[in-house]
Amino acid sequence: MVQSVKVSELVTRANLEVYAGAEFLKQRQITVSDISRPGLELTGYFNYYPHDRIQLFGRTEISFAKKMMPEERLMIFRKMCGEDTPAFIVSRSLPVPPEMLQAAKEANIPILGSKLATTRLSSLLTDYLEGRLAERRSLHGVLVDIYGIGVLITGDSGVGKSETALELVKRGHRLIADDRVEVYEQDEQTLIGEAPAILRHLLEIRGIGIIDVMNLFGAGAVRSDTPIQVVMHLETWTADKNFDRLGNGEETMQIFDVNLPKITIPVKIGRNLAIIIEVAAMNYRAKTMGYDATKTFESNLNQLIQQNTLEDEAAEADQANDSQPNSATETKPDKDGGQA
């Protein structure tokens, strides 16, 4: 888990302008992803001032500050300058009050600016900081992007995960991480996977060693991160193991608080795992779009059973009718007790 983010990294990522305090960009650290809009603080209310957050000033805050007396503005801005305040950011390229410049200079706090609207800038900053500061877990596996679907390939060491990923890259798909996958929770339903910095774009193939996928196959063969949507577990085939044949199993794998659908694929000599995983990813996407081949098969099977049942009932009815005597041809006794 990343404990902090330097303000200089945020400047680069969000394309911010530096109005003042450029020499303090690498010293100031951001430890929380929340952004503060100090509207109440401008009125003098500091009982619950989040001094450790980035202080974002939009049109509302700057307009309110303009109506204050210069001495009052300077006093308020000095109170906002905490020892752990990362930076002041002004949106919409609005003019920076001179009192803010003075107070920030005294406290060694950078003042940054952006052309973006306040709400959009706040969302951009929050998304970036949440991703950088989120709790991370390291999982053993391979992460690939198949037709835009993040597929986490798991399995025992030596089962063929990396070789399968190499074949998928050759088929036009993209590698995110090999061997170790860093996973963090973007929100309650989304997991993001990426490669550790030391393993980025690298793939280990037994007998060959480490290969640089981007160098060999081009920039289109790799991706820095991707949402993880499905887990495909490679398991060595054994005769006593029952594997799902119809695809109606609902196995899941929990990472953090998110349950991901899990598909177990048996590994056996002669099976092309890359094609199987590719088709499994396509089938998963079809299910998310509302088409389930398993349900189609079950529907066809039920229709066939119903049709056969109706045919059997009709045959039994015909047989029962044939076994009853025909009243038109039945002989009747005469008056003397004999037959007519």
Secondary structure, 3 states (H helix, E strand, C coil): CCCCEEHHHHHHHHCCEEEECHHHCCCCEECCCCEECCHHHHCCCCCCCCCCCEEEECHHHHHHHHCCCHHHHHHHHHHHCCCCCCCEEECCCCCCCHHHHHHHHHHCCCEEECCCCHHHHHHHHHHHHHHHHCCEEEEECEEEEECCEEEEEEECCCCCHHHHHHHHHHCCCEEEECCEEEEEEEECCEEEEECCHHHCCEEEECCCEEEEHHHHHCHHHECCEEECCEEEEEEECCCCCCCCCCCCCCCEEEECCEEEEEEEEEECCCCCHHHHHHHHHHHHHHHHCCCCHHHHHHHHHHHHHHHHHHHHHHHHHHHHHHHCCCCCCCCCECCCCCEC
